[in-house]
Amino acid sequence: MTQLDMSIFYAIHSLSGHGIIGDFLIVFFGEYFIYLVLAIFILVAYRAYKKEKNIAVLKPYFLAIIATVVARFVITPAIRLFYHHLRPFIALSTSHLLTDTSYSFPSGHTITMFALAVATYFFNKKFSYFLFAAGLIVGVARIAGGVHYPSDVVGGIVLGVITGVVIYKLIDMA
């Protein structure tokens, strides 16, 4: 691990363990916020459908979901199959508010959020900005919670962006 990665990890991780409210927020944003964001995504898609009264309006939303599923359930496990990067709380014996048993690279939560955000950017730029911000918040909370290094989150961002663009463009052209 590089010195910069470790320095950033310790700086962000030091946000945890200072009180029940702060720790609650780290756990909420690091573990549960992603589900709220996905529910909001579904609500936005539903509202678009209700406004247009046309099922075709849902096509880009389905493409974004496909990109998200591929990123989380194909790309992430494929990388973790070959690259075994222990989580910080295991490798460094640090405290942790979150627990995960798989390898840490890339951040599955972050790749999910960024694949969704990038694919959404192609058809709803304004909403995608919320998704990008949510993805950053989730990534930082995962570091603060002790389950990811900053490089895991950056890797999730890069891979999420690539996956979102490639899947959306490939399927949209078909």
Secondary structure as UniProt FT lines:
FT   HELIX           3..13
FT   TURN            14..15
FT   HELIX           20..27
FT   HELIX           28..32
FT   HELIX           33..52
FT   HELIX           55..58
FT   HELIX           59..70
FT   HELIX           71..75
FT   HELIX           76..82
FT   HELIX           88..91
FT   HELIX           108..121
FT   TURN            122..123
FT   HELIX           125..144
FT   TURN            145..146
FT   HELIX           150..173
//
